[in-house]
């Protein structure tokens, strides 16, 4: 990696999208990202690899912003409009030594957060504060999510061990995958069910799977 001086420049969102790394394997939750941008603005600049002219992180935020622009949504904070094109700050000036080095960083940037965990009592305290201030939207947590988290914290404080809690729980979790072509349709179906029935995303998904 070269020692070029990092700098911030603004680029058109449409131009950014055309510079995505085509081998990026990450599938993003665009509705949740859009909700965050609507509430908090565009905060974290994506980074361009000068050696290839491709982005190494920030694909999800840029794609969400591009779709918001195409839908003629209100201009988020820290996004500018120049000549009818939305523009965002981009981190420039960094060049990876090789494409494999760039891909390694791209994977690591997406993978390393998966190893993180939460201090649940502290997280619950923050989320309650945000809910009480009507600022829970845009965090990725719903009221149902928060209620479940607080119940988990309460059980823990009562001394219910993880093994006993899991044994007594009627809830089971699993992970599933959909193709990139089907992802938007699946997400739209879930969001539509949530809006129509005022339920959590989890309950909407279960209902759709069971044909309810």
PEKAPE-V969220 format. One record per residue. N is the residue number from 1. PSI is psi in whole degrees, -180 to 180 (999 if undefined). Layout:
BEGIN
n:N psi:PSI
n:N psi:PSI
END
This chain:
BEGIN
n:1 psi:131
n:2 psi:163
n:3 psi:34
n:4 psi:152
n:5 psi:127
n:6 psi:146
n:7 psi:163
n:8 psi:126
n:9 psi:155
n:10 psi:142
n:11 psi:152
n:12 psi:138
n:13 psi:-43
n:14 psi:-38
n:15 psi:-40
n:16 psi:-45
n:17 psi:-34
n:18 psi:-9
n:19 psi:18
n:20 psi:147
n:21 psi:115
n:22 psi:-19
n:23 psi:9
n:24 psi:120
n:25 psi:2
n:26 psi:133
n:27 psi:122
n:28 psi:151
n:29 psi:84
n:30 psi:-40
n:31 psi:-40
n:32 psi:-40
n:33 psi:-42
n:34 psi:-42
n:35 psi:-40
n:36 psi:-43
n:37 psi:-40
n:38 psi:-38
n:39 psi:-38
n:40 psi:-7
n:41 psi:-176
n:42 psi:109
n:43 psi:-45
n:44 psi:111
n:45 psi:135
n:46 psi:164
n:47 psi:133
n:48 psi:134
n:49 psi:111
n:50 psi:-26
n:51 psi:-30
n:52 psi:-16
n:53 psi:17
n:54 psi:153
n:55 psi:145
n:56 psi:-17
n:57 psi:158
n:58 psi:8
n:59 psi:-45
n:60 psi:-46
n:61 psi:-41
n:62 psi:-43
n:63 psi:-42
n:64 psi:-44
n:65 psi:-40
n:66 psi:-44
n:67 psi:-35
n:68 psi:-40
n:69 psi:-45
n:70 psi:-27
n:71 psi:4
n:72 psi:38
n:73 psi:168
n:74 psi:146
n:75 psi:119
n:76 psi:160
n:77 psi:148
n:78 psi:15
n:79 psi:135
n:80 psi:158
n:81 psi:116
n:82 psi:114
n:83 psi:31
n:84 psi:7
n:85 psi:132
n:86 psi:138
n:87 psi:144
n:88 psi:155
n:89 psi:137
n:90 psi:139
n:91 psi:119
n:92 psi:168
n:93 psi:2
n:94 psi:132
n:95 psi:126
n:96 psi:151
n:97 psi:-29
n:98 psi:165
n:99 psi:-35
n:100 psi:-37
n:101 psi:-41
n:102 psi:-42
n:103 psi:-38
n:104 psi:-44
n:105 psi:-40
n:106 psi:-46
n:107 psi:-45
n:108 psi:-39
n:109 psi:-34
n:110 psi:-31
n:111 psi:-43
n:112 psi:-36
n:113 psi:-22
n:114 psi:-17
n:115 psi:-5
n:116 psi:163
n:117 psi:175
n:118 psi:146
n:119 psi:96
n:120 psi:-42
n:121 psi:-41
n:122 psi:-42
n:123 psi:-44
n:124 psi:-40
n:125 psi:-43
n:126 psi:-46
n:127 psi:-37
n:128 psi:-43
n:129 psi:-43
n:130 psi:-40
n:131 psi:-43
n:132 psi:-27
n:133 psi:9
n:134 psi:42
n:135 psi:26
n:136 psi:-31
n:137 psi:134
n:138 psi:-4
n:139 psi:-16
n:140 psi:-3
n:141 psi:140
n:142 psi:173
n:143 psi:-38
n:144 psi:-41
n:145 psi:-44
n:146 psi:-43
n:147 psi:-42
n:148 psi:-40
n:149 psi:-44
n:150 psi:-36
n:151 psi:-40
n:152 psi:-42
n:153 psi:-42
n:154 psi:-44
n:155 psi:-40
n:156 psi:-43
n:157 psi:-25
n:158 psi:-2
n:159 psi:17
n:160 psi:116
n:161 psi:159
n:162 psi:-42
n:163 psi:-46
n:164 psi:-41
n:165 psi:-41
n:166 psi:-38
n:167 psi:-38
n:168 psi:-12
n:169 psi:143
n:170 psi:3
n:171 psi:135
n:172 psi:152
n:173 psi:154
n:174 psi:164
n:175 psi:139
n:176 psi:162
n:177 psi:146
n:178 psi:158
n:179 psi:159
n:180 psi:-34
n:181 psi:-31
n:182 psi:-12
n:183 psi:-48
n:184 psi:-39
n:185 psi:-42
n:186 psi:-46
n:187 psi:-42
n:188 psi:-41
n:189 psi:-43
n:190 psi:-46
n:191 psi:-38
n:192 psi:-44
n:193 psi:-41
n:194 psi:-46
n:195 psi:-37
n:196 psi:-31
n:197 psi:-2
n:198 psi:51
n:199 psi:174
n:200 psi:165
n:201 psi:-37
n:202 psi:-48
n:203 psi:-35
n:204 psi:-43
n:205 psi:-45
n:206 psi:-44
n:207 psi:-41
n:208 psi:-40
n:209 psi:-37
n:210 psi:0
n:211 psi:30
n:212 psi:999
END
